[in-house]
Amino acid sequence: MKSNISQTDKIIRIALGVALGLTGIFIGQIWLSIAAIVILATAMIDFCPIYAIFGFSTHKYHASPFQAKNKKKKH
């Protein structure tokens, strides 16, 4: 699985998951707790299946700093 969640997206998912989980526990709504578990799971594995279905990604891929850089030819 290729990561499709950025660091910012991950932080938002964790905050939302914790908030939903606590709300679900305090008001007694099991579906909120289940939604929280799903949101937290996607944050922990850095992969969102819904993003994958629609070909969406918030993760920006960068070249490794150890790769050779292409040198421009002088004319």
N, C-alpha and C positions, 0 to 999 in steps of 0.2 A: 504494500500500500504506500502510495506516494502522499506525503503530507499536503493537505490543501487548506490548512488553517494557519493564519499568521499569529504572531505573538499577541498582538492586540486583540484579535478575535478570541484567542484562547483565554485571555484575562477576562474579557466580557462574558464568555461562556461560564467560567468558573464563578464569577460574581452572581450571574443570573441563576446558575444551578443551586448555589448555596441559598440564595434568597428564596427561590421557589421551594426548595426542600424544607427550609425552616417554616415558611408559610404553610406548606402542606401539613407539616407536623402539628403546628399550633392550631390550625382551623379544622384539622381532621379530614382533609381531602386527599385521598390516596393517589388520585390522578396527578396532582401537582408534584407529589414525591416521585412518582414514576417518570414524569417529564424531567424532573431535576436529575435523576439518575442518568437518563439518556443524554442530557446536555453535558453533564460532568464527564460521562464516558467518552463522548466525542472530543472533549477538550483534552482528556488524558492521552488519547491515542493519536491526536493531531490529524484526525481524518473525519470528515463529515460525509456520509453516504449521499445525502441530498445534494450537496455541492457536486459530488462526482456524477450523479445522474444528469445534472444540468450543465456539466462541464465548467463549473465555476470554481474559482480558487482565490483566497485572500492571501495566500502564501506567495511571496516573491522569491524566485530562485535566483541566486547569485552564483557567478562562477567562483570556483575555488581560488583563493589568493595564491595558491601554490602552482596554478597552471601557468604555462608560458603565455606571455602576452603577444599578440600579433604586432609585429613591428611594421610601421608604415614605411613604404619604399619612397626614397627621395628621387625625384626626377630631374 
